[in-house]
Amino acid sequence: MTFGSRSLALPFAAAALCLATCGAPPSTERAAEQPAIRRAVTADQAALPGQPMTFLWRIASPTGPRKTVYLFGSIHAATPDFYPLDPVIEEAFDASDALVLELGPGDLDPGVVKGAVVKRALLSAGVTIKDRLSPETWGALESWLEERKIPIAMVSNFEPWFAALSVIQIQTSEMGLDASLGMDRHFIDRAGAAKPIEALETLDEQLAVFDGLSPALQEWVLADALDDLTPEGRAELERLVGAWKAGDAAAVHEVSRAPFTEDPRREPLYDAMFTRRNAAMADAIDALTETWDRLFVVIGAGHLVGHDGVVALLDRRGYSAEQIPARGR
């Protein structure tokens, strides 16, 4: 039941991995290796022609120069070679008063995440996931689990969206990406007890996005996830990672958006995962500038880019946005 040539699983994975990142153990070894950098990122660091960019934006508030938001596009699962991050990113974090994440400290505990997911995803008594899927998708799910010696009981009593999240998290690990090395986890470790952490969403709000998908959309995402370890799926992931490392916002947007443009039936999924959440995130960031002068905001890279991305939304509110060039690690 895969529609089009681009997989839905890649953009869906960003939200799935944010939940995985929340439950990942702290990476204390990597955090200890980070030097304490206190020099602020300054506005005179203009990009030179051909200079590589970071996936970091400086957003100046219309209320005055003292109000600054650093928007950093996160890869929620990474590999050791992503580190150290470019110094300008670490400097922006150190110059900020508070860290802002998609989910806050109260939603980071693995037990809290597990309990909330079960509450949302558990099917009614007597109903199984097999009843919610076509024979084709059910057979593909059974085969996928059997190949990995994973008991079907892991997903049998849950909604298809839960199975899709589980498949994506396992696949991401098989591709060598580690949620404990994600950007969110990195900055949680760096913040420690010294820097306050704010949230743009609640765990229940994130889960409601998945739980509110129509049965057809849930099955489409699951079916695509089961196909996503193809060479094409790996190539798409590699392209996304390469674009992020190069600070290529247009390419990240194209990779994130393309799966939804090939079939109009996918538009409600894009609207739920990106359009409405981006608008809510922009509202929350705007509100937080009333409390903090300098914010370091870490959200999935796909949420920052495009005409309906958080950067563009804040720009239309009168904030001035500048993408920060890389200095080199």
Beta strands, then each sheet from edge to edge (+ up, - down):
strand 1: 53-60
strand 2: 68-74
strand 3: 98-103
strand 4: 197-201
strand 5: 294-300
strand 6: 320-325
sheet 1: 4+ 3+ 5+ 2+ 1- 6+
end
